[in-house]
Amino acid sequence: ADVGGPGIDAESDGAESDGQSTMLGGRRGGSCLRPGSGIAALSAVVILFNMSIAMLAEYATLGTLFRAFVGCSRDVAVLPTLLMGVLTIGYTMAGGLYVSILTDRLQAIVSMVLVIILATFLGAAFKAPEGGMPELTRAQKGFSYVGYSSLFSMPVSLMSATLYSEAVWQRVWAAEDDKTLRRAACVGALAVSVVVFFFGFVGFLAVWAGRAGEGTDPNLYFFSLFSKGSEARLDSVPGLMALLCATLMSEGAVDSLQNGITATLSSTLLKRKPLCATRLLVLMVNVPLAVLGATPLVSNVLNLFLLANMSTVACTPPLCLALLRSPRARELVTEAAVLCGCLGGVLGVSAYGVARAGNVREGLLLAWMTNNYGFDYILAALLSSAGSVLLAVAIGHLFRCWPPCRFHPARDIQLSDSRPVQNSCPTVQKCCGSGPRNS
């Protein structure tokens, strides 16, 4: 998207651009709490958790590549992750959102060029095993629980994770106009689809051709086709180009996440604090994440993304209801209802995991990190979250409207400026009048 739009602030370089939590902060919920405060705080916490886990996953990806693919020791593998963290936070601190978008453009162009070169190399150098390509197994065809689940789980997970990512919202606010935003969204969606398909298909091709097997690190399936030997090792120029392509895309994700975290902190939790304090905090968070990501302690990147995705899925239905513009919806979907919906989603999927595993520890692990994106776990989070918020809406409406001639908290509470909240329930207005009553 073209930069320079309304989302880039001249003083903060876009660090305090409006985002999801800022929008929710101004929403009046109609509950006894300060309007919008709880929703905005919860949204900010989920956004920070989602982006921090995603950033840890990027560091873990780079650490895994240098340990398993390049062959570096654990101590040496820390250096490239730290270097990437310091480099990205350095130029994002210096230029803010503007520089982040410019570097994203450059990284995207170089990555697309590398993808084209790698695709050309594979088209010319790939050789099927003797006797031809083996017949695909049922699991490789996708006719399995995991395969069918991915048709539902992956779109829902990606959409919910995007909804709770300030890195994406910043690009929305930075667009010059709606036309530019739609054009950029189409171009970005097309580019992402092509690149993701390429990486996924090459990994699948490596397994199909026998270049990657049970002994191969799943994180290295893609890179195994660019190795000369039977093991996925950096021993060729195409392998080096594949490593460079992955590093560039990881760097682009990290700088966007860093800028998104800075924006979230500066516009919510550290509002009215100096911007340098926020960036210093982001730097302090990045160092341990980079070190942890380079260690073998964080080796399964998919489980990390699953943890963040399950959290965002559990909180997505209440958030979508909270963003409805209808006056009636704003009256019914109170702040308390949104918070109950998010809590219900978390408890619901946790209870489902415990019921499936038979004990609490394994059940929680299954629900949040090891279910392989099973559709039933995603569905459990969605249904429990949506059911909880609807139940809270019904209870809230009942308390506001019945019995009509008693004290109604939603009608009689006083706001901070001592103005009474009027009860809009027709039953109450008919029986008791629309004015405030004393208990």
Residue, then its C-alpha position, 0 to 999 in steps of 0.5 A: a500500500d502507498v504510505g503517507g495516509p492517515g495512519i502515519d503520525a508525523e511525530s511518532d512515525g506511525a507508532e501510534s496509528d489507530g488499530q483494533s484496540t484503539m477502535l474498541g477503546g472508544r466503544r460504549g458497551g452499556s455495562c457497569l464498567r467504564p465503556g470500552s476499557g475492558i474490551a480494549a485492554l483484552s484486545a491489546v493483550v491478545i494482540l501482544f500475545n499473538m504477535s510475540i508468539a509469531m515473532l518467537a516462531e520467526y526466530a525459531t525458524l531462523g535458529t532451526l535453519f542455522r542449526a539443522f540446515v547450515g550445521c551451526s552449533r547452538d551457540v553460533a546459531v544465536l548470532p544470526t537471530l540476534l543480528m536479525g533482531v537488532l537490525t530490524i529493531g534498529y531501522t524500525m526505531a529510526g524510521g518507524l512504520y514508513v521505513s518498515i513498509l519500504t523495507d517490506r517492499l524491497q524484501a518482497i521484491v527480492s524474495m519473489v525474484l529468488v522464488i522465480i530463480l528457485a522454481t526455474f532451477l527445480g524445473a530444470a534440475f529435478k529428477a524423479p527417482e528410478g522407476g518413476m514417482p511412487e504412488l501417493t499414500r492415502a495420507q499424502k493425498g490428504f484423505s485423513y483427519v489432518g487433511y480434512s481438518s485443514l480445509f476448515s482449520m487453516p482459513v479460520s486460524l489465519m483470519s483470526a490471527t490476522l484480525y489480532s495482528e497490529a502489523v496488518w492493521q497498520r498497513v490498513w491505516a497507512a493506505e492512501d485511500d480505499k482504492t489503494l487499499r483494495r488494490a494492495a490487498c489483491v496484489g498482496a493476496l496473490a503474491v502470498s498465495v503463489v509463494v505459500f503454494f510454492f513452499g508447500f508444494v516443494g516440501f510435498l514434492a520432496v516427501w513424494a520423491g523420497r528426498a525427505g523421509e521420517g528422519t528429516d526434520p519437518n522444518l527442512y522438507f522444502f530445503s531438502l530438494f536443494s541439497k546435493g546429498s540425501e540429507a538436508r544440508l547447505d551444500s549448494v548455491p541453490g540451497l544458499m539462495a533458498l536460505l536467503c529467501a527464507t531469511l528475507m521473508s522472516e526478517g520482513a515478518v519480524d520488523s512488521l511485528q516489532n512495529g506492530i508491538t510498538a504501536t499497540l504498547s504506545s496506543t494502549l498500555l503505555k499511552r502518553k508515555p515517551l515513544c522511546a520508552t516503548r521502543l526500549l521495552v520492545l528491544m528488551v523483549n526481543v533479546p530473550l525471544a531471539v535467544l530462546g528461538a535459537t535454542p533447541l527448546v523451541s523447535n516445533v514452529l507449528n505448535l507455536f503458531l497453533l498456540a497463538n491461533m487457538s487464542t485468537v480463534a477463541c476471542t474472535p466471535p466476541l470481537c466481531l460482534a463488538l465491532l457491529r455498527s448497529p445501535r441495537a447490536r451495540e446496546l445488546v453486546t455489552e463489554a461484559a458480554v464480550l469478556c464473557g465470550c472470550l473467557g468462555g472460548v478459552l474454557g470451552v476448548s480447554a474442557y474439550g481437550v481435557a475430556r479427550a485426553g482424560n487428564v488435565r495436563e495432557g488435555l490442556l497441551l492437546a487443546w492448545m499446542t498438539n492437536n495438529y489443527g484438528f477441526d473439532y478443537i477449532l470448532a470447540a473454541l468457536l462454538s463455546s466462545a459464540g455460545s458464551v457471548l450470546l448467553a451473556v447477551a441474553i442474561g444482560h437483556l433479561f436483567r435490563c428488562w425484567p422485572p420492570c418495576r425494580f432497581h435495574p443496574a443498567r438503567d440506574i447506574q451513574l457514569s463518571d460525570s453523574r449523568p444517569v444511563q437511560n434504560s431503553c427497554p420498552t417494558v421498563q419505559k411503559c411501566c416505570g417511565s424512562g427516567p432514572r429511579n432510585s433503589 
